[in-house]
Amino acid sequence: MVEIQFLTASHIIDLHEDLACDTPGILSQQLLESAVAAPRWYDKLHYQAAALFRSLAKNHAFVDGFIDILPVTKMNERGKTNY
């Protein structure tokens, strides 16, 4: 069985910095840590992805929201990431 490697807060911060250009960064490190921990409660990949996106959207860890990283982490119809 393949071990799942979850995204960490530093992965999300790196994505945000690469894509946000001149936009300010983190509003709350604690909220970001909480968001990346949410998928660990689920055993199915689609639930894990949903938990991550929901937590990022709800927690508002970034000054400009998380919309900058959404296209990068979004999966296409064949299950491949766009990143």
C-alpha positions, -999 to 999 in steps of 0.1 A, spaced: 0 0 0 12 35 -9 18 59 21 0 92 16 23 122 19 2 151 32 9 187 23 25 207 51 21 244 60 55 251 44 44 234 11 13 257 11 33 288 19 58 280 -9 30 276 -34 14 308 -22 47 327 -25 54 313 -60 19 323 -72 9 354 -53 35 378 -67 33 410 -47 5 399 -24 12 399 13 15 364 29 3 347 60 -23 362 82 -21 334 108 3 305 110 -19 287 135 -49 288 111 -28 274 83 -15 246 105 -50 238 115 -61 237 78 -33 213 67 -41 190 96 -78 185 86 -72 159 59 -56 135 84 -90 127 98 -101 110 66 -91 78 49 -103 84 13 -83 108 -9 -113 128 -21 -124 134 15 -89 145 23 -88 170 -6 -122 183 3 -111 188 39 -80 207 29 -98 230 6 -127 236 30 -102 243 58 -81 267 37 -112 286 26 -128 287 61 -97 295 82 -86 325 61 -49 319 69 -37 342 41 -41 379 38 -55 376 3 -74 343 9 -62 311 -7 -75 317 -43 -39 319 -56 -31 283 -48 -64 267 -59 -56 263 -96 -23 247 -87 -37 220 -64 -69 214 -83 -72 180 -99 -83 177 -135 -109 151 -147 -82 124 -150 -70 127 -114 -38 145 -123 -28 176 -106 -21 208 -126 11 215 -107 
